[in-house]
């Protein structure tokens, strides 16, 4: 049995990783803008916990988008 070639090259993995980080950051910025300037709860504008919460939310949203895209294109 011969080994199957991978669907992903090294360059593609690096590019996808960079894209994931960039999209996560900007998604976190969008969440931060909505949370700090529109909804204005108990978290201050310059709060570290607000930034961490926003970046975690951005990473979660982006992770779901990347996983769903992979699922629709390769696993179904």
N, C-alpha and C positions, 0 to 999 in steps of 0.2 A: 504494500500500500504506500503510495507516494504522498508526501506532505502537501497540503493545500496552501496555495499562496494567500497571504493575508489581504483583506480588502483595504487596509489602511497602510499607507507608506509612512516613513518617519516624518517627512515634511508635512503630511496631512495631519498627523497627530499633534505636531508642534503648532500648526496653524489653528486647529480646532481648540487646543488648549488656550492659546492666546485670545482667540475669538470668545471663548467662554468667559475668560477673566474680564475682557473688555466689556462684554455685554452685561455681565454680572455687576460690574462697577456702575455702569450707566443706569441699569435697572434699579440699583440701590439708591442712586441719586434721585430717580423719579419717585421712589417710595419715600425718601427723606423729604423731598419737596412737598409731597402730599401730606405727610404726617406732621411736619413741623410748621408749615405755613398755612395749611387749610384746616386741618382737624384740631390742631393745637391742644393736645391733651395736657397731662401733667409733666411732660418731658420738655425741657428747655431747648431753644434753638441750637445752642452750642454744646449740648449734652453728649458725652461720650457714649452713654448707653443708647441714645437715639441713633447715633451713627452706626453702632454695632448692630442694633436691631434692624436698621434699614439695609445694611450690607448683607446680613444673613437672609433677610427676606428677598433681596435681589438675587442672591446666589440660589436660593430655593426656587424662585420663579424661573430663572434661567436654566437651572438643572432640570426642572420639569419640562421646559421647552425642548432642550437638547435630547432628553430621554424620549419624549413623545415623537420627535422627528426621527430618531433612530428606530423606534418601534414601528412607526408607520412605513418607513422605507425599507427596513431590513428584516424585521422579525415577524411581520404579518404574512 
